[in-house]
């Protein structure tokens, strides 16, 4: 299982969420979301950002570029 799929499933299950809830958040079908967790498909940039924001982690963490999940967005003001 690719690191993205593994981390996505770990984040979801650690928060006791259903795949249906994440599919709704992303505006995709449950099957579409399941494909992310099984590694059959990868999300586009907008959905990847939405997932990272939802979980409060960096995109780098989701895709396996770092093992540190912490993320602090810059102030855009």
PyMOL Python script that loads the backbone (N, CA, C, O; Angstrom):
from pymol import cmd

cmd.read_pdbstr("""\
ATOM      1  N   UNK A   1       0.846  -1.173   0.000  1.00  0.00           N
ATOM      2  CA  UNK A   1       0.000   0.000   0.000  1.00  0.00           C
ATOM      3  C   UNK A   1       0.898   1.246   0.000  1.00  0.00           C
ATOM      4  O   UNK A   1       1.777   1.378   0.852  1.00  0.00           O
ATOM      5  N   UNK A   2       0.680   2.144  -0.943  1.00  0.00           N
ATOM      6  CA  UNK A   2       1.481   3.374  -0.982  1.00  0.00           C
ATOM      7  C   UNK A   2       1.314   4.178   0.312  1.00  0.00           C
ATOM      8  O   UNK A   2       0.286   4.083   0.984  1.00  0.00           O
ATOM      9  N   UNK A   3       2.317   4.956   0.645  1.00  0.00           N
ATOM     10  CA  UNK A   3       2.320   5.722   1.891  1.00  0.00           C
ATOM     11  C   UNK A   3       1.124   6.658   1.982  1.00  0.00           C
ATOM     12  O   UNK A   3       0.552   6.814   3.060  1.00  0.00           O
ATOM     13  N   UNK A   4       0.734   7.283   0.876  1.00  0.00           N
ATOM     14  CA  UNK A   4      -0.420   8.186   0.909  1.00  0.00           C
ATOM     15  C   UNK A   4      -1.661   7.435   1.350  1.00  0.00           C
ATOM     16  O   UNK A   4      -2.381   7.897   2.235  1.00  0.00           O
ATOM     17  N   UNK A   5      -1.922   6.291   0.752  1.00  0.00           N
ATOM     18  CA  UNK A   5      -3.107   5.506   1.089  1.00  0.00           C
ATOM     19  C   UNK A   5      -3.083   5.073   2.547  1.00  0.00           C
ATOM     20  O   UNK A   5      -4.094   5.141   3.246  1.00  0.00           O
ATOM     21  N   UNK A   6      -1.930   4.634   2.992  1.00  0.00           N
ATOM     22  CA  UNK A   6      -1.777   4.185   4.377  1.00  0.00           C
ATOM     23  C   UNK A   6      -2.042   5.323   5.360  1.00  0.00           C
ATOM     24  O   UNK A   6      -2.774   5.148   6.334  1.00  0.00           O
ATOM     25  N   UNK A   7      -1.454   6.477   5.107  1.00  0.00           N
ATOM     26  CA  UNK A   7      -1.637   7.606   6.027  1.00  0.00           C
ATOM     27  C   UNK A   7      -3.062   8.122   6.005  1.00  0.00           C
ATOM     28  O   UNK A   7      -3.603   8.505   7.042  1.00  0.00           O
ATOM     29  N   UNK A   8      -3.669   8.135   4.833  1.00  0.00           N
ATOM     30  CA  UNK A   8      -5.048   8.592   4.725  1.00  0.00           C
ATOM     31  C   UNK A   8      -5.962   7.710   5.570  1.00  0.00           C
ATOM     32  O   UNK A   8      -6.810   8.214   6.306  1.00  0.00           O
ATOM     33  N   UNK A   9      -5.791   6.409   5.465  1.00  0.00           N
ATOM     34  CA  UNK A   9      -6.620   5.492   6.239  1.00  0.00           C
ATOM     35  C   UNK A   9      -6.327   5.625   7.730  1.00  0.00           C
ATOM     36  O   UNK A   9      -7.254   5.609   8.540  1.00  0.00           O
ATOM     37  N   UNK A  10      -5.061   5.756   8.105  1.00  0.00           N
ATOM     38  CA  UNK A  10      -4.698   5.914   9.524  1.00  0.00           C
ATOM     39  C   UNK A  10      -5.321   7.173  10.122  1.00  0.00           C
ATOM     40  O   UNK A  10      -5.846   7.144  11.235  1.00  0.00           O
ATOM     41  N   UNK A  11      -5.260   8.270   9.383  1.00  0.00           N
ATOM     42  CA  UNK A  11      -5.845   9.519   9.872  1.00  0.00           C
ATOM     43  C   UNK A  11      -7.352   9.385  10.050  1.00  0.00           C
ATOM     44  O   UNK A  11      -7.908   9.835  11.051  1.00  0.00           O
ATOM     45  N   UNK A  12      -8.003   8.772   9.085  1.00  0.00           N
ATOM     46  CA  UNK A  12      -9.461   8.621   9.160  1.00  0.00           C
ATOM     47  C   UNK A  12      -9.867   7.721  10.319  1.00  0.00           C
ATOM     48  O   UNK A  12     -10.747   8.073  11.105  1.00  0.00           O
ATOM     49  N   UNK A  13      -9.231   6.571  10.425  1.00  0.00           N
ATOM     50  CA  UNK A  13      -9.625   5.632  11.477  1.00  0.00           C
ATOM     51  C   UNK A  13      -9.258   6.132  12.872  1.00  0.00           C
ATOM     52  O   UNK A  13      -9.964   5.840  13.838  1.00  0.00           O
ATOM     53  N   UNK A  14      -8.167   6.877  12.987  1.00  0.00           N
ATOM     54  CA  UNK A  14      -7.792   7.404  14.300  1.00  0.00           C
ATOM     55  C   UNK A  14      -8.808   8.420  14.806  1.00  0.00           C
ATOM     56  O   UNK A  14      -8.909   8.660  16.009  1.00  0.00           O
ATOM     57  N   UNK A  15      -9.549   9.009  13.895  1.00  0.00           N
ATOM     58  CA  UNK A  15     -10.583   9.977  14.272  1.00  0.00           C
ATOM     59  C   UNK A  15     -11.980   9.365  14.237  1.00  0.00           C
ATOM     60  O   UNK A  15     -12.984  10.056  14.408  1.00  0.00           O
ATOM     61  N   UNK A  16     -12.020   8.059  14.013  1.00  0.00           N
ATOM     62  CA  UNK A  16     -13.281   7.292  13.992  1.00  0.00           C
ATOM     63  C   UNK A  16     -14.283   7.876  13.002  1.00  0.00           C
ATOM     64  O   UNK A  16     -15.460   8.055  13.316  1.00  0.00           O
ATOM     65  N   UNK A  17     -13.798   8.164  11.817  1.00  0.00           N
ATOM     66  CA  UNK A  17     -14.644   8.692  10.749  1.00  0.00           C
ATOM     67  C   UNK A  17     -14.952   7.587   9.746  1.00  0.00           C
ATOM     68  O   UNK A  17     -14.209   6.614   9.616  1.00  0.00           O
ATOM     69  N   UNK A  18     -16.051   7.759   9.052  1.00  0.00           N
ATOM     70  CA  UNK A  18     -16.430   6.832   7.996  1.00  0.00           C
ATOM     71  C   UNK A  18     -15.930   7.352   6.652  1.00  0.00           C
ATOM     72  O   UNK A  18     -15.760   8.557   6.463  1.00  0.00           O
ATOM     73  N   UNK A  19     -15.701   6.439   5.732  1.00  0.00           N
ATOM     74  CA  UNK A  19     -15.290   6.831   4.389  1.00  0.00           C
ATOM     75  C   UNK A  19     -16.333   7.742   3.766  1.00  0.00           C
ATOM     76  O   UNK A  19     -15.995   8.666   3.026  1.00  0.00           O
ATOM     77  N   UNK A  20     -17.601   7.484   4.064  1.00  0.00           N
ATOM     78  CA  UNK A  20     -18.695   8.295   3.530  1.00  0.00           C
ATOM     79  C   UNK A  20     -18.523   9.761   3.920  1.00  0.00           C
ATOM     80  O   UNK A  20     -18.776  10.650   3.106  1.00  0.00           O
ATOM     81  N   UNK A  21     -18.098  10.024   5.154  1.00  0.00           N
ATOM     82  CA  UNK A  21     -17.929  11.394   5.621  1.00  0.00           C
ATOM     83  C   UNK A  21     -16.843  12.123   4.837  1.00  0.00           C
ATOM     84  O   UNK A  21     -16.996  13.296   4.495  1.00  0.00           O
ATOM     85  N   UNK A  22     -15.755  11.431   4.556  1.00  0.00           N
ATOM     86  CA  UNK A  22     -14.675  12.053   3.789  1.00  0.00           C
ATOM     87  C   UNK A  22     -15.076  12.240   2.332  1.00  0.00           C
ATOM     88  O   UNK A  22     -14.716  13.239   1.710  1.00  0.00           O
ATOM     89  N   UNK A  23     -15.815  11.287   1.791  1.00  0.00           N
ATOM     90  CA  UNK A  23     -16.296  11.422   0.415  1.00  0.00           C
ATOM     91  C   UNK A  23     -17.180  12.660   0.287  1.00  0.00           C
ATOM     92  O   UNK A  23     -17.067  13.416  -0.678  1.00  0.00           O
ATOM     93  N   UNK A  24     -18.057  12.860   1.265  1.00  0.00           N
ATOM     94  CA  UNK A  24     -18.922  14.038   1.255  1.00  0.00           C
ATOM     95  C   UNK A  24     -18.111  15.327   1.358  1.00  0.00           C
ATOM     96  O   UNK A  24     -18.389  16.299   0.654  1.00  0.00           O
ATOM     97  N   UNK A  25     -17.119  15.332   2.228  1.00  0.00           N
ATOM     98  CA  UNK A  25     -16.250  16.498   2.384  1.00  0.00           C
ATOM     99  C   UNK A  25     -15.589  16.868   1.057  1.00  0.00           C
ATOM    100  O   UNK A  25     -15.482  18.044   0.712  1.00  0.00           O
ATOM    101  N   UNK A  26     -15.149  15.855   0.325  1.00  0.00           N
ATOM    102  CA  UNK A  26     -14.437  16.079  -0.931  1.00  0.00           C
ATOM    103  C   UNK A  26     -15.362  16.237  -2.134  1.00  0.00           C
ATOM    104  O   UNK A  26     -14.919  16.628  -3.213  1.00  0.00           O
ATOM    105  N   UNK A  27     -16.641  15.933  -1.949  1.00  0.00           N
ATOM    106  CA  UNK A  27     -17.592  16.031  -3.054  1.00  0.00           C
ATOM    107  C   UNK A  27     -17.411  14.930  -4.086  1.00  0.00           C
ATOM    108  O   UNK A  27     -17.587  15.151  -5.284  1.00  0.00           O
ATOM    109  N   UNK A  28     -17.054  13.727  -3.603  1.00  0.00           N
ATOM    110  CA  UNK A  28     -16.873  12.585  -4.502  1.00  0.00           C
ATOM    111  C   UNK A  28     -17.690  11.408  -3.994  1.00  0.00           C
ATOM    112  O   UNK A  28     -18.251  11.451  -2.899  1.00  0.00           O
ATOM    113  N   UNK A  29     -17.747  10.370  -4.794  1.00  0.00           N
ATOM    114  CA  UNK A  29     -18.474   9.169  -4.381  1.00  0.00           C
ATOM    115  C   UNK A  29     -17.681   8.405  -3.323  1.00  0.00           C
ATOM    116  O   UNK A  29     -16.472   8.586  -3.174  1.00  0.00           O
ATOM    117  N   UNK A  30     -18.389   7.554  -2.599  1.00  0.00           N
ATOM    118  CA  UNK A  30     -17.703   6.715  -1.608  1.00  0.00           C
ATOM    119  C   UNK A  30     -16.674   5.844  -2.314  1.00  0.00           C
ATOM    120  O   UNK A  30     -15.556   5.684  -1.824  1.00  0.00           O
ATOM    121  N   UNK A  31     -17.040   5.287  -3.449  1.00  0.00           N
ATOM    122  CA  UNK A  31     -16.105   4.445  -4.202  1.00  0.00           C
ATOM    123  C   UNK A  31     -14.865   5.247  -4.609  1.00  0.00           C
ATOM    124  O   UNK A  31     -13.748   4.733  -4.564  1.00  0.00           O
ATOM    125  N   UNK A  32     -15.066   6.495  -5.001  1.00  0.00           N
ATOM    126  CA  UNK A  32     -13.931   7.348  -5.355  1.00  0.00           C
ATOM    127  C   UNK A  32     -12.992   7.523  -4.188  1.00  0.00           C
ATOM    128  O   UNK A  32     -11.773   7.484  -4.350  1.00  0.00           O
ATOM    129  N   UNK A  33     -13.562   7.717  -2.997  1.00  0.00           N
ATOM    130  CA  UNK A  33     -12.726   7.858  -1.812  1.00  0.00           C
ATOM    131  C   UNK A  33     -12.025   6.545  -1.484  1.00  0.00           C
ATOM    132  O   UNK A  33     -10.848   6.535  -1.124  1.00  0.00           O
ATOM    133  N   UNK A  34     -12.747   5.446  -1.607  1.00  0.00           N
ATOM    134  CA  UNK A  34     -12.148   4.134  -1.340  1.00  0.00           C
ATOM    135  C   UNK A  34     -10.936   3.891  -2.236  1.00  0.00           C
ATOM    136  O   UNK A  34      -9.963   3.266  -1.812  1.00  0.00           O
ATOM    137  N   UNK A  35     -10.991   4.375  -3.450  1.00  0.00           N
ATOM    138  CA  UNK A  35      -9.860   4.226  -4.371  1.00  0.00           C
ATOM    139  C   UNK A  35      -8.622   4.970  -3.867  1.00  0.00           C
ATOM    140  O   UNK A  35      -7.498   4.549  -4.137  1.00  0.00           O
ATOM    141  N   UNK A  36      -8.816   6.061  -3.145  1.00  0.00           N
ATOM    142  CA  UNK A  36      -7.679   6.755  -2.539  1.00  0.00           C
ATOM    143  C   UNK A  36      -7.035   5.881  -1.469  1.00  0.00           C
ATOM    144  O   UNK A  36      -5.811   5.775  -1.392  1.00  0.00           O
ATOM    145  N   UNK A  37      -7.875   5.254  -0.644  1.00  0.00           N
ATOM    146  CA  UNK A  37      -7.343   4.444   0.458  1.00  0.00           C
ATOM    147  C   UNK A  37      -6.732   3.124  -0.008  1.00  0.00           C
ATOM    148  O   UNK A  37      -5.888   2.552   0.682  1.00  0.00           O
ATOM    149  N   UNK A  38      -7.152   2.646  -1.164  1.00  0.00           N
ATOM    150  CA  UNK A  38      -6.572   1.399  -1.672  1.00  0.00           C
ATOM    151  C   UNK A  38      -5.401   1.644  -2.616  1.00  0.00           C
ATOM    152  O   UNK A  38      -4.722   0.704  -3.029  1.00  0.00           O
ATOM    153  N   UNK A  39      -5.170   2.897  -2.952  1.00  0.00           N
ATOM    154  CA  UNK A  39      -4.063   3.232  -3.840  1.00  0.00           C
ATOM    155  C   UNK A  39      -4.374   3.089  -5.310  1.00  0.00           C
ATOM    156  O   UNK A  39      -3.474   3.168  -6.145  1.00  0.00           O
ATOM    157  N   UNK A  40      -5.647   2.877  -5.643  1.00  0.00           N
ATOM    158  CA  UNK A  40      -6.040   2.757  -7.052  1.00  0.00           C
ATOM    159  C   UNK A  40      -5.982   4.101  -7.771  1.00  0.00           C
ATOM    160  O   UNK A  40      -5.689   4.165  -8.965  1.00  0.00           O
ATOM    161  N   UNK A  41      -6.264   5.170  -7.036  1.00  0.00           N
ATOM    162  CA  UNK A  41      -6.241   6.525  -7.594  1.00  0.00           C
ATOM    163  C   UNK A  41      -5.631   7.463  -6.567  1.00  0.00           C
ATOM    164  O   UNK A  41      -5.583   7.160  -5.375  1.00  0.00           O
ATOM    165  N   UNK A  42      -5.165   8.609  -7.054  1.00  0.00           N
ATOM    166  CA  UNK A  42      -4.646   9.653  -6.181  1.00  0.00           C
ATOM    167  C   UNK A  42      -5.456  10.920  -6.430  1.00  0.00           C
ATOM    168  O   UNK A  42      -5.883  11.173  -7.557  1.00  0.00           O
ATOM    169  N   UNK A  43      -5.669  11.717  -5.384  1.00  0.00           N
ATOM    170  CA  UNK A  43      -6.458  12.932  -5.559  1.00  0.00           C
ATOM    171  C   UNK A  43      -5.680  14.012  -6.296  1.00  0.00           C
ATOM    172  O   UNK A  43      -4.449  14.023  -6.316  1.00  0.00           O
ATOM    173  N   UNK A  44      -6.432  14.909  -6.896  1.00  0.00           N
ATOM    174  CA  UNK A  44      -5.828  16.086  -7.503  1.00  0.00           C
ATOM    175  C   UNK A  44      -5.398  17.059  -6.421  1.00  0.00           C
ATOM    176  O   UNK A  44      -5.623  16.820  -5.235  1.00  0.00           O
ATOM    177  N   UNK A  45      -4.787  18.142  -6.828  1.00  0.00           N
ATOM    178  CA  UNK A  45      -4.227  19.106  -5.890  1.00  0.00           C
ATOM    179  C   UNK A  45      -5.296  19.693  -4.968  1.00  0.00           C
ATOM    180  O   UNK A  45      -5.065  19.795  -3.763  1.00  0.00           O
ATOM    181  N   UNK A  46      -6.439  20.074  -5.489  1.00  0.00           N
ATOM    182  CA  UNK A  46      -7.478  20.693  -4.665  1.00  0.00           C
ATOM    183  C   UNK A  46      -7.977  19.748  -3.577  1.00  0.00           C
ATOM    184  O   UNK A  46      -8.188  20.160  -2.436  1.00  0.00           O
ATOM    185  N   UNK A  47      -8.161  18.501  -3.929  1.00  0.00           N
ATOM    186  CA  UNK A  47      -8.626  17.526  -2.947  1.00  0.00           C
ATOM    187  C   UNK A  47      -7.524  17.184  -1.940  1.00  0.00           C
ATOM    188  O   UNK A  47      -7.803  16.944  -0.765  1.00  0.00           O
ATOM    189  N   UNK A  48      -6.301  17.164  -2.396  1.00  0.00           N
ATOM    190  CA  UNK A  48      -5.171  16.920  -1.506  1.00  0.00           C
ATOM    191  C   UNK A  48      -5.063  18.047  -0.464  1.00  0.00           C
ATOM    192  O   UNK A  48      -4.833  17.790   0.718  1.00  0.00           O
ATOM    193  N   UNK A  49      -5.230  19.268  -0.912  1.00  0.00           N
ATOM    194  CA  UNK A  49      -5.223  20.414   0.000  1.00  0.00           C
ATOM    195  C   UNK A  49      -6.373  20.308   0.990  1.00  0.00           C
ATOM    196  O   UNK A  49      -6.191  20.548   2.184  1.00  0.00           O
ATOM    197  N   UNK A  50      -7.557  19.948   0.501  1.00  0.00           N
ATOM    198  CA  UNK A  50      -8.720  19.811   1.381  1.00  0.00           C
ATOM    199  C   UNK A  50      -8.480  18.754   2.459  1.00  0.00           C
ATOM    200  O   UNK A  50      -8.844  18.956   3.617  1.00  0.00           O
ATOM    201  N   UNK A  51      -7.878  17.644   2.088  1.00  0.00           N
ATOM    202  CA  UNK A  51      -7.579  16.586   3.060  1.00  0.00           C
ATOM    203  C   UNK A  51      -6.561  17.059   4.093  1.00  0.00           C
ATOM    204  O   UNK A  51      -6.740  16.832   5.290  1.00  0.00           O
ATOM    205  N   UNK A  52      -5.500  17.711   3.639  1.00  0.00           N
ATOM    206  CA  UNK A  52      -4.475  18.206   4.551  1.00  0.00           C
ATOM    207  C   UNK A  52      -5.068  19.236   5.511  1.00  0.00           C
ATOM    208  O   UNK A  52      -4.777  19.208   6.707  1.00  0.00           O
ATOM    209  N   UNK A  53      -5.890  20.135   5.000  1.00  0.00           N
ATOM    210  CA  UNK A  53      -6.528  21.138   5.854  1.00  0.00           C
ATOM    211  C   UNK A  53      -7.470  20.485   6.855  1.00  0.00           C
ATOM    212  O   UNK A  53      -7.478  20.849   8.031  1.00  0.00           O
ATOM    213  N   UNK A  54      -8.251  19.536   6.402  1.00  0.00           N
ATOM    214  CA  UNK A  54      -9.208  18.854   7.273  1.00  0.00           C
ATOM    215  C   UNK A  54      -8.502  18.172   8.444  1.00  0.00           C
ATOM    216  O   UNK A  54      -8.943  18.275   9.589  1.00  0.00           O
ATOM    217  N   UNK A  55      -7.412  17.481   8.150  1.00  0.00           N
ATOM    218  CA  UNK A  55      -6.688  16.753   9.187  1.00  0.00           C
ATOM    219  C   UNK A  55      -5.651  17.607   9.922  1.00  0.00           C
ATOM    220  O   UNK A  55      -5.102  17.173  10.934  1.00  0.00           O
ATOM    221  N   UNK A  56      -5.383  18.795   9.432  1.00  0.00           N
ATOM    222  CA  UNK A  56      -4.398  19.658  10.079  1.00  0.00           C
ATOM    223  C   UNK A  56      -2.981  19.143   9.936  1.00  0.00           C
ATOM    224  O   UNK A  56      -2.164  19.289  10.845  1.00  0.00           O
ATOM    225  N   UNK A  57      -2.693  18.541   8.794  1.00  0.00           N
ATOM    226  CA  UNK A  57      -1.351  18.028   8.518  1.00  0.00           C
ATOM    227  C   UNK A  57      -0.844  18.667   7.231  1.00  0.00           C
ATOM    228  O   UNK A  57      -1.603  19.299   6.496  1.00  0.00           O
ATOM    229  N   UNK A  58       0.432  18.495   6.971  1.00  0.00           N
ATOM    230  CA  UNK A  58       0.984  19.036   5.726  1.00  0.00           C
ATOM    231  C   UNK A  58       0.760  18.056   4.577  1.00  0.00           C
ATOM    232  O   UNK A  58       0.610  16.852   4.788  1.00  0.00           O
ATOM    233  N   UNK A  59       0.740  18.584   3.385  1.00  0.00           N
ATOM    234  CA  UNK A  59       0.662  17.730   2.206  1.00  0.00           C
ATOM    235  C   UNK A  59       1.892  16.844   2.140  1.00  0.00           C
ATOM    236  O   UNK A  59       1.801  15.685   1.735  1.00  0.00           O
ATOM    237  N   UNK A  60       3.036  17.374   2.531  1.00  0.00           N
ATOM    238  CA  UNK A  60       4.264  16.577   2.544  1.00  0.00           C
ATOM    239  C   UNK A  60       4.105  15.344   3.428  1.00  0.00           C
ATOM    240  O   UNK A  60       4.605  14.271   3.090  1.00  0.00           O
ATOM    241  N   UNK A  61       3.419  15.488   4.546  1.00  0.00           N
ATOM    242  CA  UNK A  61       3.174  14.333   5.415  1.00  0.00           C
ATOM    243  C   UNK A  61       2.263  13.323   4.720  1.00  0.00           C
ATOM    244  O   UNK A  61       2.534  12.122   4.735  1.00  0.00           O
ATOM    245  N   UNK A  62       1.195  13.810   4.119  1.00  0.00           N
ATOM    246  CA  UNK A  62       0.257  12.897   3.446  1.00  0.00           C
ATOM    247  C   UNK A  62       0.937  12.073   2.357  1.00  0.00           C
ATOM    248  O   UNK A  62       0.646  10.888   2.199  1.00  0.00           O
ATOM    249  N   UNK A  63       1.828  12.692   1.616  1.00  0.00           N
ATOM    250  CA  UNK A  63       2.436  11.989   0.480  1.00  0.00           C
ATOM    251  C   UNK A  63       3.760  11.313   0.822  1.00  0.00           C
ATOM    252  O   UNK A  63       4.404  10.728  -0.048  1.00  0.00           O
ATOM    253  N   UNK A  64       4.167  11.392   2.091  1.00  0.00           N
ATOM    254  CA  UNK A  64       5.350  10.662   2.524  1.00  0.00           C
ATOM    255  C   UNK A  64       6.677  11.370   2.373  1.00  0.00           C
ATOM    256  O   UNK A  64       7.727  10.732   2.451  1.00  0.00           O
ATOM    257  N   UNK A  65       6.656  12.683   2.157  1.00  0.00           N
ATOM    258  CA  UNK A  65       7.920  13.430   2.040  1.00  0.00           C
ATOM    259  C   UNK A  65       8.517  13.767   3.391  1.00  0.00           C
ATOM    260  O   UNK A  65       9.691  14.127   3.483  1.00  0.00           O
ATOM    261  N   UNK A  66       7.707  13.652   4.451  1.00  0.00           N
ATOM    262  CA  UNK A  66       8.171  13.860   5.815  1.00  0.00           C
ATOM    263  C   UNK A  66       7.362  12.965   6.738  1.00  0.00           C
ATOM    264  O   UNK A  66       6.252  12.550   6.402  1.00  0.00           O
ATOM    265  N   UNK A  67       7.916  12.676   7.886  1.00  0.00           N
ATOM    266  CA  UNK A  67       7.197  11.892   8.882  1.00  0.00           C
ATOM    267  C   UNK A  67       6.597  12.775   9.973  1.00  0.00           C
ATOM    268  O   UNK A  67       6.007  12.277  10.931  1.00  0.00           O
ATOM    269  N   UNK A  68       6.754  14.084   9.820  1.00  0.00           N
ATOM    270  CA  UNK A  68       6.215  15.041  10.789  1.00  0.00           C
ATOM    271  C   UNK A  68       4.869  15.569  10.283  1.00  0.00           C
ATOM    272  O   UNK A  68       4.814  16.277   9.278  1.00  0.00           O
ATOM    273  N   UNK A  69       3.793  15.225  10.978  1.00  0.00           N
ATOM    274  CA  UNK A  69       2.475  15.658  10.500  1.00  0.00           C
ATOM    275  C   UNK A  69       2.140  17.112  10.792  1.00  0.00           C
ATOM    276  O   UNK A  69       1.203  17.652  10.206  1.00  0.00           O
ATOM    277  N   UNK A  70       2.887  17.759  11.686  1.00  0.00           N
ATOM    278  CA  UNK A  70       2.511  19.108  12.089  1.00  0.00           C
ATOM    279  C   UNK A  70       2.580  20.094  10.936  1.00  0.00           C
ATOM    280  O   UNK A  70       3.420  19.989  10.042  1.00  0.00           O
ATOM    281  N   UNK A  71       1.679  21.040  10.988  1.00  0.00           N
ATOM    282  CA  UNK A  71       1.572  22.023   9.921  1.00  0.00           C
ATOM    283  C   UNK A  71       1.067  23.328  10.513  1.00  0.00           C
ATOM    284  O   UNK A  71       0.087  23.343  11.259  1.00  0.00           O
ATOM    285  N   UNK A  72       1.735  24.415  10.180  1.00  0.00           N
ATOM    286  CA  UNK A  72       1.319  25.731  10.623  1.00  0.00           C
ATOM    287  C   UNK A  72       1.226  26.638   9.392  1.00  0.00           C
ATOM    288  O   UNK A  72       2.245  27.083   8.864  1.00  0.00           O
ATOM    289  N   UNK A  73       0.001  26.907   8.942  1.00  0.00           N
ATOM    290  CA  UNK A  73      -0.136  27.769   7.759  1.00  0.00           C
ATOM    291  C   UNK A  73       0.341  29.184   8.041  1.00  0.00           C
ATOM    292  O   UNK A  73       0.247  29.683   9.162  1.00  0.00           O
ATOM    293  N   UNK A  74       0.850  29.808   7.006  1.00  0.00           N
ATOM    294  CA  UNK A  74       1.295  31.190   7.126  1.00  0.00           C
ATOM    295  C   UNK A  74       0.099  32.114   7.169  1.00  0.00           C
ATOM    296  O   UNK A  74      -0.951  31.829   6.594  1.00  0.00           O
ATOM    297  N   UNK A  75       0.276  33.227   7.859  1.00  0.00           N
ATOM    298  CA  UNK A  75      -0.756  34.244   7.884  1.00  0.00           C
ATOM    299  C   UNK A  75      -0.754  34.964   6.545  1.00  0.00           C
ATOM    300  O   UNK A  75       0.260  35.540   6.153  1.00  0.00           O
ATOM    301  N   UNK A  76      -1.878  34.938   5.840  1.00  0.00           N
ATOM    302  CA  UNK A  76      -1.950  35.552   4.511  1.00  0.00           C
ATOM    303  C   UNK A  76      -2.349  37.021   4.589  1.00  0.00           C
ATOM    304  O   UNK A  76      -2.564  37.655   3.556  1.00  0.00           O
ATOM    305  N   UNK A  77      -2.449  37.569   5.789  1.00  0.00           N
ATOM    306  CA  UNK A  77      -2.892  38.941   5.969  1.00  0.00           C
ATOM    307  C   UNK A  77      -1.829  39.881   5.726  1.00  0.00           C
ATOM    308  O   UNK A  77      -2.036  41.089   5.835  1.00  0.00           O
TER     309      UNK A  77
END
""", "prot")
cmd.dss("prot")
cmd.show_as("cartoon", "prot")
cmd.util.cbc("prot")
cmd.orient("prot")
